[in-house]
Amino acid sequence: MGSFQLEDFAAGWIGGAASVIVGHPLDTVKTRLQAGVNYRNTLSCIRTVYRRESVFGFFKGMSFPLASIAVYNSVVFGVFSNTQRFLSQHHCREPGAGPTGALPDLLLASMVAGAVSVGLGAPVDLIKIRLQMQTQPLREAHLGLGPRAVALGKPPVYQGPVDCIATIVRTEGLTGMYRGLGAMLLRDIPGYCLYFIPYVFLNDWITPEACTGPSPCAVWLAGGVAGAISWGTATPMDVVKSRLQADGVYLNKYKGVLDCICQSYQKEGLKVFFRGITVNAVRGFPMSAAMFLGYELSLQALRGDHAVTSP
């Protein structure tokens, strides 16, 4: 086969859909912890969301990510796999090329995938976070409304994803769809390096040499561990990104990445940048396990292989 393969994009789409369904409830909790107020800890946040909004509160904003993040992951996995394949084939054609090029290839392919992902992912994350945040206690904290007013008061700012997009474009312009872009670049480029590289090396380490490819269990475990590592280490910039993107639902507090970092540090100290790290790591495992397992099994079915093949 050539270096460019469309199957990677199709398999990434299926894996992306699986990861959204598995991870969205904890993603809602993570966003509320990072950008909201009056949540003492993860369990307090879960209880508050359930009490005020029932179980459906954990799935707020899922329709848009389900439709869009599947496409987003399709591009990420397609770009990563095809870039890595191209670099590997290029090195194989060089005289004296050996396996030492594997890590640089993975690193460069991960960085390219991270950079490309931001162009698609920034608007998706913005809409998801605005929908997740519009019924939480920002009004209670900043506009002086009591809990009862928040729970029983005015209808949500946005009536759904389409209305959210239209409102942002009308009030903030097209550039408003890319609020938090800088923070997302700082999160995703290193984040994808710590996503794909541990996955590939863990898969190689778990899989016996006699096997032609990793088993589904190995893929599930390696994908889950890689996701926990990536999301755990990305938490500081994820906090900044969430705050920048949630900014604007009711108030505009931040002028940019540095201003958000400074204001957050001055008001809440260093610990604020690690808010939601437990949820991020816990959520990262099942989401990424589902993502990689969906990707690998789909790729296996599309290619008619009998062994799972790493990206």
Protein Blocks (a to p, Z undefined) as FASTA:
>chain_A
ZZbdfklmmmmmmmmmmmmmmmmmmmmmmmmmmmmghiablmlmmmmmmmmnojmlmmgo
klmmmmmmmmmmmmmmmmmmmmmmmmmmmmmmpghiafklmmmmmmmmmmmmmmmmmmmm
mmmmmmmmmmmmmmmcklmmmnopafklmmmmccdfbfbjklmmmmmmmmnojmlmmgok
lmmmmmmmmmmmmmmmmmmmmmmmmpcfkbgbdcfklmmmmmmmmmmmmmmmmmmmmmmm
mmmmmgojlmcfbfbfklmmmmmmmmnojmlmmgoklmmmmmmmmmmmmmmmmmmmmmmm
mnopabdcdZZ
